[in-house]
Amino acid sequence: MLKTIVSYNDMINAFIWGVPSMSWILVVGIWLTLSTRFIQFRKFGYTLKHTFGAMFDKKEAGDGALTSFQSVCTALAGTVGTGNIAGVAGAIALGGPGAVFWMWLSALLGMCTKFAEVTLAVHFRERNNHGDWVGGPMYYIKNGLSKRWSWLAILYSTFGVLTVFGTGNATQVNTITTAIDSALTSTGAFKHGLPSGVNLGIGIAITLLVLVILIGGIKRIGRVTEKLVPFMALYYIIFGLLVVILNYKNVPGVFRDIFEGAFAPRAITGGVVGSMFIAMRRGVSRGIFSNEAGLGTGSIAHSSAEVDHPVQQGLWGIFEVFADTIVICTITALVILCSGVKINYGKTAGAELTISGFTATFGGWVSVMLAVALCCFAFSTILGWGLYGSRCIEFLLGKGAIKPFIVVYSLVAIVGATMDLGLIWNIADTFNGLMVIPNLIAVLLLSGTVIRLTKDYFSKEKSAKYI
């Protein structure tokens, strides 16, 4: 029975995260890019000025809402996770350095997809019974399309609820326990690994923390993520840049390998990765999986922002993909490639390859610092996906289901800390990919609304009010 489940799941997963699905995501990204006249490039300077340049604005949000900065931090909490460290390493190992080029390309298109998702989420959001702003794919399907499409909203929310327990919680907690175990073992404090029962204690501690934060509602989540996300991102970026600086002589060769490897990976990998399409598949899938452009999940957090116009928050969607993939994922790639560590091309790799890039430059002590980064990345993902799951279950069953969901979601941390999660991860990965289908159908059908709102925001008549 178990083998049958695994077999069917692998078959579905291969399709969801395979060429047809990725091609569909890229096609929608290209369509939106052309329709908005390359807004992610044309207005990139404006975007940075009104996002990164305004992130320390102390403006407070009203009841049931977040500031734009809190919203993007909550969204980044869900997207910036262990995949930025382990996933990029896997893409390079299986697709060669050229995978990084295709990761960049998918992110450049993903900026526009995320812009559209966030803009629609804010435009079609509504107030729930608690007075909180709620939105996301299920709401822009419900309020933007006719009733005959309501099944899409139900489908998306169902996939969302089924995804969060694995992708958003159990696997992230497992990463935290593994990071702590590795760091303490490397210091010599526990030569034979952590004592039995410690992982259970870690799981219980995380359960209590997650429960306290999520029960506090959107405001408390926003206050936590606006402090945690900038800290963890800067922390990781600074250490990563130090690796690049200390290995600066390798930088020109690394960029040459990235661009040459994108089209002729055989020459860079010694023939192990022999196809451009392998490099493309690995890079594109890693970019999509990392920044979630096309999944619509980030728009759930963005929809809580207090803004005057939907496009204002849509610009933060562009910034989110830029920060997640162009900045953080690129830092990971450069750490691996600039440090000169041996890469076994054609074989799977994860966080250990990234960690080896750091340790080759700084020494073994840095593994403790990386464990802190991994724990922050994983914990922030748990919070972000906790919000996504709460919104999905509320849409399906009403506000009464939120607190029971949060309790169950928090308790899953104990499972993640103490059990083998191979099958759970694979099934959650499949449901995660299935969320793409209803979301992109809705985004494509509502692309005219995105174009209209974008023109409205940037028109001369409206510029004095919003810009």
Secondary structure, DSSP 8 states (H G I E B T S, - for coil): -HHHHHHHHHHHHHHHTSHHHHHHHHHHHHHHHHHTTSHHHHTHHHHHHHTGGGTT------TT-B-HHHHHHHHHHHHSSGGGTHHHHHHHHHH-THHHHHHHHHHHHHHHHHHHHHHHHHHT-EE-TTS-EE-SHHHHHHHHS-GGGHHHHHHHHHHHHHHIIIIIIIHHHHHHHHHHHHHHHHTTSSTT---TTHHHHHHHHHHHHHHHHHHTHHHHHHHHHHHHHHHHHHHHHHHHHHHHHHTGGGHHHHHHHHHHHHH-HHHHHTTSS--HHHHHHHHHHHHHHHH-TTT-HHHHHHTTB--SSHHHHHHHHHHHHIIIIIIIIHHHHHHHHHTT----TTS---HHHHHHHHHHHH-TTHHHHHHHHHHHHHHHHHHHHHHHHHHHHHHHH-GGGHHHHHHHHHHHHHHHHHS--HHHHHHHHHHHHHTHHHHHHHHHHTHHHHHHHHHHHHSHHHHHHH-
